[in-house]
């Protein structure tokens, strides 16, 4: 499993990360570790989060990037968002202020090459939320678009591991 880490400040306007390239095979898996710090200062401490009912939750949304214009707003293109390809909820990590979002094997196998993403933190039963970062995701497929096997077999087709 590949692990990627990102650190996001809480007290700041949402960070626009214009491009985040990711190269994974269709059967690969990923763990995205998101650490949240209080502010954008180099000495910013990790945001002390507590779990439980109504506690904080971190959610990653990924949807296909739309390149067609649906309207023209004061000279700026407006891209339409479509249904999410992936909605990942972070699990509190071992470190203070850290969440881990896992992509199971084969998650990105059928995704388009250009996607958009957004990370939001919510608390108080979802009544309050903050968008922490957003950007584009470029998925490069290696070889054919395959899904992960459901079982691993020996040369004689005997099943040795079932997913």
Number of C-alpha atoms within 10 A of each C-alpha: 11 11 12 13 11 10 14 19 21 21 14 14 11 17 16 12 13 11 12 13 12 11 11 18 21 22 17 18 18 18 16 18 20 22 20 25 22 17 16 14 10 7 9 13 15 19 16 12 15 14 11 7 9 13 13 20 22 24 18 18 17 22 21 21 19 15 12 10 11 11 12 10 8 6 7 9 13 14 14 13 12 11 9 13 17 16 16 16 18 21 17 21 14 9 10 16 19 23 22 21 22 19 18 14 18 19 19 25 21 13 19 16 13 16 18 21 21 20 22 17 20 17 18 12 12 12 8 10 15 16 17 20 20 21 16 20 22 17 19 18 19 13 8 9 15 15 16 18 12 9 11 13 13 9 6 6 8 10 11 9 10 9 7
